[in-house]
Amino acid sequence: MHSLGDKDMTSWSIDMEANLLTMSNVLEKWVDCSDHALTHNPNFLREYVYGEDLERFDAYIDKLYSGHLCNLEYRMQLPAKALKWVQSIGTPVFNQEHKVCRIDGVIIDITEQKNAQAQLESSFSLYQQMFAAIDVAIWSYDYVSRKMLFISDAILNITGYSAEQAKEDDFWLRIAPKEERPLIQEIITTVGQGISNLSEYQIIHASGELRWVQVRIIPSMDETGAVVRLNGILIDHTEKKQMQEVLLKSEQRYKSLFDHNPDIVCELDLQGSIVAINPAAEQITGEAFNRFGENLSIVNLFGAENSHMMSDYFDKTVGGVLQHYTVTSVRENGLVNHWSMKNIPAHENNQIVGTFVIARDTTASVEVEKRLAQREAEYRLITENMEDMIGVLDQQGNFIIASSSCEKIIGLPVGSIKNTTILEYIHPDEQEVLREQILDIFRTKVCKMFYNRFIHIKGHIIDLECLGTPVLGEDGEVVSIVIVARDITKRVQMESELRESEELNRLLIDMSPEAVVLHSEYKFLYVNFSCLGLFGVCSEDQLIGTSIFNWAHPDYITLARDRMREIYYGPNRILAPVEQKVVRSDGSIIDVEVTASSILYKGKVACISIFRDISDRKKIEVERQLTEQIIRNSEERYFNLQMSLDQFSQDLFGAMKISHMEQRLLKEVREVLRVTNICMVEVEDNHDKICEIIETERGYSLKIGEFRRKSYILSINEKSILLEISSVRVWLKTITRYVSVLFDNFLLIEDLTKDLELAASEQAPTWLLRFMFNLSENERKRLAQDLHDSALQEQIIWYRKLDNFLSDKSVTGELKEQLEQITEGLLDVIYELRMICNELRPPALINEGLASSLETLFEFAQLRNDYQIYFESNAFRHKLKDEILIGLYRIVQELLANAAKHSCATEVRISLASEGQQVLLDYEDNGIGMSLLGEDSLKSMGIYGMKERVRSMDGTIRFLSPENKGLAVFISIPAD
């Protein structure tokens, strides 16, 4: 046992029965022990086991004692603190009883092997870390068994698949794009022949991304030259490929920028010689630079006259400073070029190796700048001398630039306007609107027209028409607004006056008692209120848009069409009045007189037609013609009856009482019918028709009128042969109709007269006053209507006839002058009649209201009088009944009439206001005043009438008139 072993291996044996350890001398040398007593102790081996391995060693010995063959690698703690890795292999030996009687073992020194293994593992770990850091995967493939022996974890970073997935047979073909698979098949064929291969191709990453990889495969062969294993390296070249593509694109862009740059680009070395120059140089300068040979310098390009200056800039650029400057050169053909120069240092490895020179031909822009400067001077001359105001505003509305015309328009010098906001000069009511308009231009980038009232430096208002034009910056956003403003104050005033005139004309047409129609293309476009009654409709919608021929009587359609064709032939044509028939909506037929004239309306010829209802006139004419026809059968009878009617009608105008009228009627009937037994009878509830001759047993009866359920009958109590004559019967009906017309009014007047006489000693009741005033107003209305429909229209017709007659060229000389004088006189009469109609019945009082009607009254009053009227109605808000409207209007008329006739005033002040449930009307003038003492004073100048009118409205009136200090009248009326 002692001689067994070498320096790296020793043997040992434990006799179980003798409890004795026997070992070779090599082991004794390892532990440096010569004491045999110690070395024969079975625990000797345990004493040299490294502390961390004791537990494993004890388990190993226990297995041997239990009869199991086993081995153990552990560390031995040797003298001098040295560690030795050993492998102990123990074999138990059994006796006849199958019990362990001895254990034989061998200890092998494996220290060098363990160190080499540790070093290998360290190197392998280092390589693994290195390969993981650089995305390099190594692999080994058994070519004989066609199995992947090993592949590093870096395969996951490169392909997105794990090492286990990468060991699958079809892995490499599966992750390759379709177009790369032929290349992979070629690589497999090449390395299978024992030829190494280095290739690049694309794979599909697990994320779906395409990646570039570089694969190097080295085949290993056996002694026969057959391939037994393939070793390979897989490297991710995606970033490298991307960098190569970027670099290639950068080089292409640089070359494109250099070759296709429209500016001259050249590279100079440190001596100032041109190393490279782009094609634009020859295109711009027209010079062939190859004729200069290899010693081409910057001077050849831009002329010797600039050599000193360009040399200075070149030296500064070589010193590392970017340079900008301009030069002017003259070509051989005499043309002048202007250049904008930029010198850029050229660096290579952080050292300046030359310069780049970029020269831009600015000849055109320099010429443009010259022309712009000249044009700017011209524009400035125009701007400073034009009437319109020009300014440039920023987003806050501040003036950046203002033209000198600002002083002409708003009275401020240019120096005072700059850096102020436009809102300072705008009427306060329009400042917010203008601010929104300015912001809207900045938002929409669109020109905008707007109108504003500016405040002149002297305080008066001027109207300006403004055009705002956005100015866009390089980024496409609005940087400022150019405002061009024109003074349109006079135009606005004219337009306002024109609108007022149009409104007045429209009002006159709307309130006209005649039916006024505007039609185009034979269809109604406009109808006034009177048309509704004429055509028998409830709303203008029933007429607007319908054909005008729908309302014409069939017998008159041809005439209407002929007249319309003539009137539509052109504008400013007037057709003489004609009589026609109109079919109303209920089917009834009325006679009308139609006047037509053509105008231009919205660019087309339209027609204004005026319809006058002449049905009553026609009926009267028919009756009159019938009567005349009957009477003509007997000239004497006709003459007598006609004279009777004329005389009787004249006598009726002088009758003031019913008794007088009855006496005159009885007298006339007696004389004409030659009867004596005739009288007036008052009966209850007679249902006979008015003025209808009823034959009785004793004679005849005619009902003259009714009043308070009583009938008044003309009773003829004897037969008269004359009543068998139709003309006499017509005469009797006619004369009684005259009486019937006046009878009801006379009864009412007499009844009222009795009430007045009864109240003569007392103050008249307010209801009576209201009735009297209403009656008066109705009479005024009727009179105004009669004047308008008869006298005024007749005067207008005669005026048109005279005007047409004067247009005849054959009328000349003194006759023409006399006719012109008559025409002017007719115009005056027409004007006066219209004024009388307006005073009798204000046309817009009910529809437009009291305040508006008073303003119209004051306008007409100031035209005819010398005093100035000041009217205030801002505090008036009530809506009044018609009788109160008319009452207050009449009071103001009377006050103005007094001012014109008696006061000698130059100023009249009238205010209309609402206070609680009261309407206050105050009047003041600066005239001579009046005496308020005595009854005569209260009854003069219409004072009494005003007091009674105020009392009829349950109001109060107070007069104040200091001597020679004018007159003041204060009136308060309940609003309800």
KOLVO-516923 format. One record per residue (C-alpha): residue in one letter; x, y, z. Coordinates in steps of 0.02 Angstrom, whole numbers, padded with zeros to 5 digits, always signed. Example, Ala and Ser with C-alpha at 12.3 -4.5 7.8 and 13.67 -1.06 7.14 Angstrom:
A+00615-00225+00390/S+00684-00053+00357/
//
This chain:
M+00000+00000+00000/H+00143+00116+00040/S+00222+00098-00131/L+00057+00110-00226/G+00023+00279-00310/D+00110+00421-00391/K+00118+00602-00344/D-00060+00638-00407/M-00144+00483-00339/T-00141+00385-00176/S-00230+00234-00105/W-00307+00195+00064/S-00393+00052+00153/I-00494+00037+00314/D-00502-00130+00404/M-00670-00131+00488/E-00633-00272+00607/A-00461-00205+00663/N-00521-00025+00649/L-00360+00018+00560/L-00322+00140+00418/T-00187+00096+00294/M-00130+00221+00161/S+00012+00250+00037/N+00159+00361+00073/V+00099+00488-00057/L-00045+00535+00056/E+00076+00554+00202/K+00179+00672+00096/W+00024+00775+00053/V-00016+00799+00238/D+00168+00802+00290/C+00143+00674+00429/S+00264+00532+00478/D+00177+00480+00639/H+00111+00306+00599/A+00003+00305+00754/L-00093+00451+00687/T-00101+00392+00509/H-00176+00223+00558/N-00325+00307+00641/P-00482+00286+00532/N-00529+00470+00568/F-00364+00531+00498/L-00438+00567+00326/R-00582+00669+00401/E-00461+00784+00494/Y-00397+00854+00328/V-00568+00887+00247/Y-00608+01071+00214/G-00740+01133+00338/E-00872+01176+00206/D-00860+00996+00135/L-00868+00898+00301/E-01054+00865+00291/R-01038+00795+00116/F-00884+00690+00168/D-00975+00613+00318/A-01120+00565+00205/Y-00997+00487+00084/I-00914+00379+00224/D-01086+00328+00288/K-01133+00262+00116/L-00971+00163+00108/Y-01002+00089+00280/S-01175+00039+00226/G-01101-00057+00079/H-01128+00065-00066/L-00995+00099-00198/C-00978+00290-00219/N-00858+00431-00251/L-00840+00612-00190/E-00752+00769-00249/Y-00701+00880-00103/R-00564+00995-00041/M-00423+00946+00077/Q-00353+01073+00198/L-00163+01042+00189/P-00027+01121+00294/A+00020+01300+00254/K-00167+01332+00224/A-00159+01254+00051/L-00317+01181-00027/K-00313+01031-00140/W-00458+00966-00242/V-00467+00777-00235/Q-00583+00641-00295/S-00605+00495-00174/I-00672+00331-00243/G-00719+00200-00112/T-00761+00017-00136/P-00834-00086+00009/V-00774-00269+00028/F-00895-00399+00103/N-00856-00555+00207/Q-00944-00723+00198/E-01084-00653+00302/H-01110-00514+00176/K-01054-00381+00297/V-00931-00245+00256/C-00764-00299+00323/R-00651-00180+00231/I-00660-00023+00125/D-00530+00008-00011/G-00513+00178-00088/V-00413+00288-00207/I-00386+00477-00190/I-00343+00569-00351/D-00274+00747-00355/I-00393+00847-00470/T-00336+01022-00418/E-00268+01069-00590/Q-00424+01001-00675/K-00535+01101-00558/N-00434+01260-00585/A-00441+01236-00774/Q-00629+01205-00762/A-00653+01364-00657/Q-00550+01464-00779/L-00649+01392-00925/E-00815+01433-00841/S-00754+01610-00806/S-00699+01632-00986/F-00863+01558-01048/S-00962+01677-00936/L-00858+01823-00999/Y-00888+01771-01178/Q-01073+01751-01142/Q-01080+01927-01070/M-00980+01994-01217/F-01089+01907-01346/A-01247+01965-01256/A-01183+02143-01258/I-01144+02145-01445/D-01293+02039-01501/V-01183+01894-01557/A-01251+01718-01546/I-01135+01567-01559/W-01195+01397-01602/S-01135+01220-01643/Y-01229+01099-01755/D-01198+00910-01768/Y-01199+00886-01954/V-01206+00695-01939/S-01358+00685-01823/R-01433+00845-01891/K-01457+00912-01715/M-01414+01083-01640/L-01289+01047-01502/F-01280+01219-01426/I-01340+01397-01457/S-01310+01548-01345/D-01447+01651-01262/A-01406+01802-01372/I-01516+01719-01504/L-01667+01787-01407/N-01609+01969-01428/I-01573+01945-01613/T-01724+01845-01670/G-01849+01865-01529/Y-01855+01675-01509/S-01780+01572-01367/A-01632+01453-01387/E-01749+01304-01376/Q-01856+01371-01518/A-01697+01404-01619/K-01647+01220-01607/E-01800+01167-01709/D-01761+01092-01879/D-01849+01219-01991/F-01813+01371-01881/W-01693+01463-01998/L-01802+01442-02152/R-01959+01489-02053/I-01891+01657-01993/A-01820+01701-02165/P-01924+01808-02287/K-01977+01717-02442/E-01852+01808-02553/E-01706+01760-02437/R-01739+01572-02433/P-01645+01530-02594/L-01490+01613-02520/I-01505+01509-02361/Q-01521+01350-02463/E-01364+01400-02558/I-01272+01430-02392/I-01324+01258-02327/T-01260+01178-02487/T-01094+01272-02478/V-01052+01230-02297/G-01108+01050-02325/Q-00963+01039-02449/G-00842+01092-02312/I-00826+01272-02372/S-00836+01413-02244/N-00968+01546-02279/L-00995+01728-02230/S-01163+01799-02282/E-01287+01939-02241/Y-01474+01922-02260/Q-01636+01976-02179/I-01741+01884-02051/I-01914+01915-01980/H-01904+01956-01795/A-02036+01881-01681/S-02113+02058-01671/G-02136+02057-01860/E-01993+02179-01888/L-01866+02146-02027/R-01686+02135-01965/W-01518+02113-02049/V-01400+01975-01985/Q-01221+01923-02030/V-01188+01734-02020/R-01015+01654-02021/I-01013+01464-02031/I-00854+01358-02011/P-00871+01172-02049/S-00769+01041-01950/M-00717+00880-02040/D-00652+00710-01986/E-00498+00616-02049/T-00590+00569-02208/G-00636+00748-02249/A-00820+00726-02211/V-00912+00868-02122/V-00956+00815-01946/R-00999+00981-01862/L-01043+01161-01907/N-00991+01303-01793/G-01065+01474-01822/I-01080+01652-01763/L-01239+01756-01789/I-01221+01945-01775/D-01364+02076-01782/H-01314+02202-01917/T-01479+02298-01920/E-01409+02458-01845/K-01256+02447-01956/K-01367+02428-02110/Q-01475+02574-02054/M-01321+02680-02025/Q-01256+02632-02197/E-01423+02683-02274/V-01424+02848-02179/L-01245+02879-02230/L-01285+02838-02411/K-01436+02952-02409/S-01333+03088-02325/E-01199+03073-02459/Q-01334+03078-02593/R-01415+03229-02514/Y-01249+03315-02497/K-01207+03279-02678/S-01381+03333-02733/L-01367+03491-02627/F-01197+03525-02702/D-01239+03484-02884/H-01415+03554-02889/N-01397+03703-02774/P-01455+03857-02871/D-01320+03958-02782/I-01135+03947-02822/V-01051+03824-02701/C-00863+03799-02703/E-00735+03720-02588/L-00568+03808-02559/D-00409+03738-02486/L-00303+03833-02361/Q-00214+03921-02505/G-00379+03989-02573/S-00379+03879-02728/I-00544+03805-02783/V-00547+03618-02748/A-00726+03588-02808/I-00863+03694-02883/N-01044+03652-02927/P-01122+03667-03102/A-01224+03820-03050/A-01067+03927-03061/E-01058+03914-03250/Q-01248+03928-03267/I-01255+04089-03166/T-01096+04175-03226/G-01091+04104-03402/E-00904+04073-03383/A-00817+03909-03432/F-00702+03883-03284/N-00606+03739-03361/R-00513+03867-03465/F-00425+03930-03308/G-00340+03762-03282/E-00303+03691-03111/N-00259+03858-03030/L-00438+03920-03023/S-00462+04041-02876/I-00608+04135-02804/V-00545+04292-02892/N-00583+04211-03061/L-00764+04200-03007/F-00796+04370-02931/G-00667+04484-03011/A-00498+04554-02961/E-00579+04714-02896/N-00645+04613-02747/S-00485+04512-02714/H-00424+04614-02565/M-00591+04612-02475/M-00622+04428-02510/S-00446+04384-02450/D-00482+04468-02283/Y-00643+04372-02262/F-00554+04210-02316/D-00421+04233-02180/K-00556+04263-02048/T-00648+04105-02104/V-00488+04002-02095/G-00474+04069-01919/G-00637+03980-01880/V-00764+04122-01893/L-00917+04113-02008/Q-00922+04264-02125/H-01066+04354-02213/Y-01036+04493-02338/T-01088+04560-02509/V-00988+04595-02666/T-01023+04669-02837/S-00936+04601-02991/V-00929+04654-03174/R-00927+04521-03309/E-00824+04531-03468/N-00982+04578-03563/G-01009+04727-03446/L-01155+04655-03349/V-01156+04692-03162/N-01193+04555-03034/H-01231+04575-02849/W-01184+04431-02733/S-01227+04382-02556/M-01076+04284-02490/K-01061+04160-02348/N-00891+04084-02296/I-00903+03926-02189/P-00751+03841-02111/A-00723+03660-02172/H-00673+03544-02029/E-00592+03375-02039/N-00544+03281-01881/N-00574+03441-01781/Q-00454+03538-01891/I-00494+03672-02021/V-00437+03608-02190/G-00517+03741-02299/T-00677+03839-02324/F-00844+03823-02413/V-00901+03978-02506/I-01087+03997-02549/A-01127+04141-02665/R-01308+04189-02702/D-01345+04298-02852/T-01448+04442-02779/T-01444+04549-02935/A-01630+04529-02964/S-01675+04560-02781/V-01562+04713-02775/E-01648+04782-02929/V-01816+04739-02851/E-01767+04827-02690/K-01720+04981-02790/R-01886+04976-02881/L-01976+04943-02718/A-01891+05092-02638/Q-01943+05198-02786/R-02119+05126-02782/E-02127+05152-02593/A-02085+05335-02619/E-02222+05347-02750/Y-02347+05258-02637/R-02300+05368-02492/L-02330+05521-02601/I-02502+05451-02649/T-02543+05400-02470/E-02496+05567-02396/N-02603+05660-02522/M-02757+05548-02531/E-02919+05588-02442/D-02946+05414-02367/M-02869+05371-02199/I-02746+05227-02200/G-02678+05138-02046/V-02595+04975-01996/L-02660+04890-01838/D-02591+04751-01730/Q-02699+04617-01648/Q-02744+04733-01503/G-02804+04867-01624/N-02654+04981-01594/F-02596+05094-01736/I-02425+05040-01801/I-02430+05155-01952/A-02550+05297-01993/S-02564+05408-02146/S-02564+05598-02138/S-02745+05598-02199/C-02794+05547-02021/E-02778+05728-01970/K-02898+05781-02108/I-03029+05654-02057/I-03025+05641-01867/G-02922+05797-01830/L-02772+05713-01748/P-02592+05727-01814/V-02502+05567-01861/G-02381+05581-01715/S-02524+05578-01591/I-02609+05426-01670/K-02463+05304-01676/N-02456+05178-01534/T-02635+05219-01483/T-02782+05102-01506/I-02914+05131-01638/L-03047+05100-01505/E-03005+05269-01427/Y-03081+05357-01577/I-03236+05247-01598/H-03408+05286-01529/P-03427+05192-01363/D-03579+05096-01425/E-03475+05017-01566/Q-03309+04981-01479/E-03350+04801-01433/V-03415+04764-01609/L-03257+04835-01689/R-03148+04732-01571/E-03239+04574-01626/Q-03220+04623-01810/I-03031+04646-01790/L-03014+04477-01702/D-03122+04397-01838/I-03001+04458-01973/F-02856+04383-01875/R-02951+04218-01859/T-03021+04202-02036/K-02880+04289-02132/V-03014+04365-02245/C-03043+04548-02295/K-03191+04627-02207/M-03294+04784-02239/F-03370+04871-02089/Y-03446+05038-02043/N-03411+05135-01885/R-03443+05303-01806/F-03283+05396-01761/I-03272+05541-01640/H-03184+05693-01714/I-03060+05785-01604/K-03189+05927-01597/G-03321+05809-01529/H-03438+05783-01676/I-03475+05612-01751/I-03413+05559-01922/D-03463+05400-02014/L-03322+05299-02092/E-03328+05154-02214/C-03181+05041-02172/L-03098+04899-02267/G-02988+04785-02162/T-02858+04682-02258/P-02753+04551-02166/V-02564+04550-02187/L-02491+04374-02175/G-02320+04332-02104/E-02200+04199-02164/D-02290+04069-02057/G-02455+04107-02144/E-02530+04190-01990/V-02600+04367-01985/V-02473+04488-01912/S-02567+04651-01942/I-02717+04729-02028/V-02717+04871-02155/I-02868+04984-02128/V-02927+05100-02267/A-03065+05215-02204/R-03170+05336-02306/D-03276+05477-02236/I-03457+05439-02285/T-03541+05557-02163/K-03630+05655-02300/R-03681+05495-02387/V-03751+05425-02224/Q-03848+05584-02195/M-03917+05578-02372/E-03962+05394-02353/S-04048+05432-02188/E-04147+05572-02267/L-04188+05459-02414/R-04246+05320-02297/E-04354+05442-02201/S-04426+05504-02365/E-04456+05325-02422/E-04538+05282-02256/L-04649+05434-02271/N-04697+05389-02449/R-04727+05209-02396/L-04834+05271-02253/L-04933+05383-02369/I-04961+05237-02488/D-05007+05117-02347/M-05132+05242-02277/S-05199+05296-02445/P-05388+05273-02460/E-05358+05220-02640/A-05306+05041-02676/V-05122+05045-02731/V-05046+04889-02812/L-04867+04848-02868/H-04858+04704-02991/S-04726+04629-03105/E-04743+04492-03235/Y-04932+04508-03208/K-04920+04454-03024/F-04954+04553-02866/L-04796+04604-02771/Y-04869+04731-02650/V-05042+04791-02599/N-05091+04924-02473/F-05225+04909-02340/S-05362+04982-02450/C-05337+04838-02573/L-05403+04714-02446/G-05573+04798-02442/L-05576+04828-02629/F-05544+04646-02674/G-05641+04578-02524/V-05496+04481-02444/C-05440+04469-02263/S-05252+04463-02289/E-05128+04525-02416/D-05066+04344-02432/Q-05224+04307-02530/L-05165+04431-02664/I-04974+04424-02662/G-04909+04308-02798/T-05077+04287-02886/S-05111+04346-03064/I-05188+04518-03082/F-05303+04448-03217/N-05383+04329-03089/W-05478+04480-03022/A-05528+04559-03186/H-05705+04541-03253/P-05708+04427-03406/D-05776+04570-03513/Y-05622+04675-03470/I-05480+04546-03477/T-05435+04591-03657/L-05427+04776-03613/A-05323+04738-03458/R-05200+04630-03556/D-05179+04762-03691/R-05146+04897-03561/M-05022+04787-03466/R-04925+04745-03625/E-04912+04930-03660/I-04860+04974-03483/Y-04730+04833-03473/Y-04649+04894-03634/G-04533+05007-03536/P-04515+05110-03377/N-04586+05284-03345/R-04743+05256-03447/I-04911+05324-03387/L-05080+05265-03447/A-05236+05371-03434/P-05369+05314-03309/V-05497+05192-03376/E-05652+05116-03301/Q-05656+04929-03277/K-05745+04798-03175/V-05667+04691-03037/V-05732+04525-02972/R-05711+04522-02782/S-05670+04364-02684/D-05854+04337-02640/G-05903+04346-02825/S-05978+04520-02816/I-05933+04641-02955/I-05881+04821-02926/D-05838+04963-03043/V-05664+05037-03028/E-05562+05173-03110/V-05383+05113-03143/T-05228+05222-03168/A-05063+05135-03212/S-04881+05189-03228/S-04722+05086-03253/I-04563+05092-03148/L-04401+04994-03130/Y-04408+04875-02982/K-04257+04764-02942/G-04193+04784-03119/K-04359+04737-03201/V-04504+04836-03269/A-04647+04838-03143/C-04812+04930-03136/I-04900+05033-03005/S-05089+05030-03025/I-05212+05135-02925/F-05389+05069-02909/R-05532+05184-02858/D-05700+05107-02814/I-05828+05202-02917/S-05972+05083-02887/D-06073+05212-02788/R-06036+05344-02916/K-06087+05227-03055/K-06247+05182-02963/I-06288+05365-02940/E-06248+05398-03121/V-06359+05253-03174/E-06500+05316-03066/R-06474+05491-03127/Q-06469+05435-03307/L-06626+05332-03281/T-06713+05479-03202/E-06656+05595-03340/Q-06713+05471-03471/I-06886+05460-03394/I-06899+05646-03370/R-06845+05681-03548/N-07005+05597-03607/S-07090+05757-03559/E-06978+05908-03573/E-07092+06017-03471/R-07114+05885-03336/Y-06929+05848-03336/F-06887+06031-03323/N-07011+06060-03181/L-06958+05905-03086/Q-06774+05945-03111/M-06799+06124-03055/S-06895+06057-02906/L-06754+05941-02857/D-06622+06076-02878/Q-06717+06205-02780/F-06765+06082-02646/S-06586+06023-02623/Q-06528+06203-02607/D-06664+06241-02481/L-06615+06089-02377/F-06442+06161-02349/G-06525+06308-02262/A-06636+06201-02152/M-06578+06192-01971/K-06724+06099-01891/I-06830+05950-01932/S-06987+06058-01929/H-06915+06171-02062/M-06864+06022-02168/E-07037+05942-02147/Q-07126+06103-02194/R-07018+06122-02349/L-07048+05940-02400/L-07238+05954-02377/K-07241+06116-02477/E-07142+06041-02622/V-07247+05882-02628/R-07409+05981-02627/E-07352+06090-02770/V-07285+05951-02880/L-07415+05817-02847/R-07556+05945-02831/V-07625+05870-02673/T-07684+05953-02513/N-07710+05814-02388/I-07529+05776-02341/C-07438+05767-02174/M-07294+05690-02074/V-07343+05547-01958/E-07241+05470-01815/V-07279+05283-01788/E-07207+05138-01688/D-07107+04994-01768/N-07143+05019-01953/H-07051+04892-02060/D-07069+04976-02230/K-06913+05010-02332/I-06842+05184-02329/C-06910+05296-02469/E-07015+05155-02540/I-07187+05214-02606/I-07322+05110-02521/E-07495+05127-02596/T-07637+05126-02469/E-07826+05130-02483/R-07831+05317-02458/G-07670+05364-02548/Y-07483+05335-02522/S-07353+05327-02383/L-07161+05337-02382/K-07050+05304-02232/I-06927+05448-02216/G-06822+05384-02070/E-06809+05293-01903/F-06751+05354-01734/R-06765+05271-01564/R-06884+05135-01630/K-06999+05263-01705/S-07034+05281-01891/Y-07072+05446-01976/I-07194+05428-02121/L-07240+05549-02261/S-07427+05515-02277/I-07522+05569-02437/N-07705+05543-02396/E-07774+05558-02573/K-07740+05482-02741/S-07639+05580-02867/I-07642+05535-03050/L-07466+05604-03068/L-07396+05462-02964/E-07445+05343-03101/I-07309+05424-03206/S-07143+05336-03173/S-07041+05495-03185/V-07147+05576-03048/R-07127+05421-02939/V-06940+05431-02965/W-06946+05616-02919/L-07040+05577-02759/K-06916+05440-02711/T-06771+05555-02748/I-06834+05703-02650/T-06879+05593-02501/R-06707+05512-02510/Y-06630+05685-02494/V-06734+05712-02338/S-06695+05538-02272/V-06509+05571-02281/L-06525+05722-02165/F-06669+05661-02058/D-06573+05547-01938/N-06436+05677-01910/F-06564+05815-01877/L-06652+05704-01750/L-06488+05667-01663/I-06436+05849-01666/E-06601+05908-01596/D-06592+05775-01460/L-06418+05831-01415/T-06472+06013-01423/K-06604+05978-01293/D-06473+05899-01182/L-06361+06049-01208/E-06500+06170-01169/L-06540+06068-01015/A-06358+06077-00961/A-06337+06260-01014/S-06342+06320-00835/E-06224+06181-00782/Q-06057+06116-00844/A-06078+05994-00988/P-06050+05811-00936/T-05889+05729-00996/W-05982+05597-01094/L-06066+05735-01194/L-05901+05820-01225/R-05826+05656-01284/F-05974+05627-01397/M-05962+05802-01471/F-05777+05785-01501/N-05799+05611-01577/L-05935+05680-01688/S-05821+05820-01738/E-05681+05699-01777/N-05797+05591-01881/E-05850+05743-01979/R-05668+05792-02002/K-05631+05616-02062/R-05777+05617-02182/L-05731+05788-02247/A-05548+05737-02269/Q-05604+05581-02363/D-05720+05681-02474/L-05587+05810-02511/H-05460+05674-02550/D-05575+05567-02657/S-05658+05708-02754/A-05577+05878-02756/L-05397+05821-02737/Q-05410+05682-02867/E-05496+05796-02990/Q-05358+05925-02969/I-05226+05791-02997/I-05314+05730-03155/W-05327+05907-03223/Y-05144+05937-03178/R-05089+05781-03276/K-05196+05831-03423/L-05118+06004-03424/D-04944+05930-03405/N-04974+05812-03553/F-05044+05958-03652/L-04890+06063-03613/S-04778+05923-03678/D-04854+05952-03850/K-04725+06046-03952/S-04862+06140-04043/V-04905+06236-03882/T-04790+06387-03878/G-04783+06571-03837/E-04900+06661-03722/L-05022+06516-03718/K-04887+06402-03648/E-04838+06529-03515/Q-05019+06548-03460/L-05042+06359-03454/E-04882+06342-03351/Q-04948+06471-03228/I-05111+06375-03216/T-05010+06213-03188/E-04911+06294-03046/G-05074+06357-02971/L-05146+06182-02978/L-04992+06113-02890/D-05016+06241-02751/V-05199+06193-02736/I-05154+06007-02732/Y-05025+06040-02596/E-05148+06143-02492/L-05282+06010-02510/R-05161+05878-02451/M-05111+05984-02302/I-05294+06012-02259/C-05327+05824-02272/N-05179+05787-02160/E-05234+05914-02031/L-05413+05853-02035/R-05359+05672-02015/P-05175+05635-01976/P-05135+05485-02088/A-05019+05389-01970/L-05087+05437-01799/I-05171+05270-01759/N-05041+05155-01839/E-04879+05245-01797/G-04926+05314-01626/L-04931+05486-01547/A-04744+05524-01534/S-04707+05482-01716/S-04860+05579-01778/L-04811+05732-01675/E-04636+05728-01750/T-04713+05730-01924/L-04829+05873-01872/F-04681+05972-01805/E-04584+05949-01969/F-04728+06023-02070/A-04758+06161-01940/Q-04576+06219-01946/L-04584+06229-02135/R-04728+06355-02124/N-04680+06453-01967/D-04531+06550-01898/Y-04514+06465-01729/Q-04402+06316-01686/I-04484+06165-01603/Y-04392+06057-01475/F-04481+05893-01439/E-04438+05766-01302/S-04529+05598-01289/N-04400+05475-01221/A-04499+05451-01058/F-04662+05412-01149/R-04708+05228-01147/H-04899+05212-01140/K-05008+05139-01275/L-05161+05254-01284/K-05339+05233-01344/D-05385+05312-01510/E-05490+05452-01433/I-05348+05502-01315/L-05223+05497-01459/I-05332+05612-01564/G-05372+05725-01415/L-05189+05756-01371/Y-05145+05778-01555/R-05282+05911-01576/I-05222+06002-01419/V-05045+06010-01489/Q-05115+06073-01656/E-05209+06211-01565/L-05054+06260-01463/L-04948+06271-01621/A-05083+06374-01707/N-05086+06495-01559/A-04897+06506-01563/A-04900+06549-01748/K-05042+06676-01737/H-05021+06764-01570/S-04865+06723-01469/C-04724+06792-01582/A-04617+06651-01509/T-04450+06595-01583/E-04437+06436-01480/V-04569+06309-01432/R-04530+06165-01314/I-04648+06017-01301/S-04622+05861-01195/L-04725+05701-01189/A-04695+05582-01043/S-04770+05441-00942/E-04780+05454-00752/G-04866+05310-00666/Q-05038+05293-00746/Q-05036+05474-00809/V-04983+05547-00976/L-04900+05718-00956/L-04899+05845-01100/D-04801+06005-01064/Y-04792+06156-01178/E-04680+06311-01162/D-04638+06454-01280/N-04537+06615-01265/G-04671+06726-01341/I-04763+06876-01272/G-04876+06769-01162/M-05057+06808-01125/S-05170+06873-00989/L-05256+06737-00890/L-05378+06855-00802/G-05560+06868-00855/E-05678+06760-00954/D-05625+06835-01120/S-05447+06776-01096/L-05502+06598-01058/K-05612+06594-01212/S-05486+06672-01330/M-05351+06585-01432/G-05439+06417-01417/I-05402+06406-01229/Y-05581+06359-01191/G-05582+06221-01323/M-05423+06146-01252/K-05492+06149-01075/E-05653+06063-01131/R-05557+05933-01230/V-05446+05896-01079/R-05599+05884-00968/S-05680+05762-01091/M-05532+05647-01060/D-05547+05664-00869/G-05384+05760-00864/T-05317+05923-00791/I-05242+06075-00876/R-05147+06219-00798/F-05090+06382-00880/L-04942+06489-00827/S-04899+06652-00916/P-04794+06787-00831/E-04809+06953-00922/N-04704+06954-01082/K-04618+06793-01030/G-04707+06667-01138/L-04841+06539-01105/A-04829+06371-01014/V-04966+06240-01018/F-04962+06082-00911/I-05083+05941-00953/S-05108+05775-00863/I-05221+05639-00938/P-05259+05464-00868/A-05178+05335-00982/D-05318+05206-00968/
//
